[in-house]
């Protein structure tokens, strides 16, 4: 069977060769035209393949450049959003709580928007040695506005309340935060920071649940370096451990 198929194939090839030879003898001009057209088609195909490869390389380079530009823009935006916090020269800084002069944030918290206030609290955490600091506040944050890891490895979860002086943080605010800070966010230290003050029931609840409360005055002390960091304070009332 193999030799029969081989003989048939050779016969077909011989017939094709005779046909081509006859065509060349009868119409040599047409054969030349077909050869030229075939060569032109091959050249065009090679050019298309070359252009396609060049286009893919260009697209890859543009994609990488766009990613690098986006990363640089994000880094610059974070740097501008989190200026560093430095102590007011009118205060005497506690020697045990040094403030890095290379970090500074405008302490005028009343003039900030709620989002800027969260960024300022994140900057304070970074200034005082926390790592993995993130601002996570927004829709669906379940009470966490800032998360960080303290220098000794504890996870801090902070809720920020940018209130006016007449609007104190009540027990309901503390209860909502207390329901998520430990069980949902896995806090080792839960902190509620406000620009105003806390009601007595709120402070009582915080003391029972182990939440550190930072009011406007104590926030100023933390900012100036005259008071402890929240993760170094006892829950509820602001006292050194």
HELIX and SHEET records of a PDB file:
HELIX    1   1 UNK A    2  UNK A   26  1                                  25    
HELIX    2   2 UNK A   28  UNK A   81  1                                  54    
HELIX    3   3 UNK A  109  UNK A  111  5                                   3    
HELIX    4   4 UNK A  114  UNK A  127  1                                  14    
HELIX    5   5 UNK A  171  UNK A  178  1                                   8    
HELIX    6   6 UNK A  200  UNK A  209  1                                  10    
HELIX    7   7 UNK A  216  UNK A  224  1                                   9    
HELIX    8   8 UNK A  230  UNK A  232  5                                   3    
SHEET    1   A 5 UNK A 131  UNK A 135  0                                        
SHEET    2   A 5 UNK A 146  UNK A 149 -1                                        
SHEET    3   A 5 UNK A 155  UNK A 161 -1                                        
SHEET    4   A 5 UNK A 189  UNK A 194  1                                        
SHEET    5   A 5 UNK A 211  UNK A 214  1                                        
END                                                                             
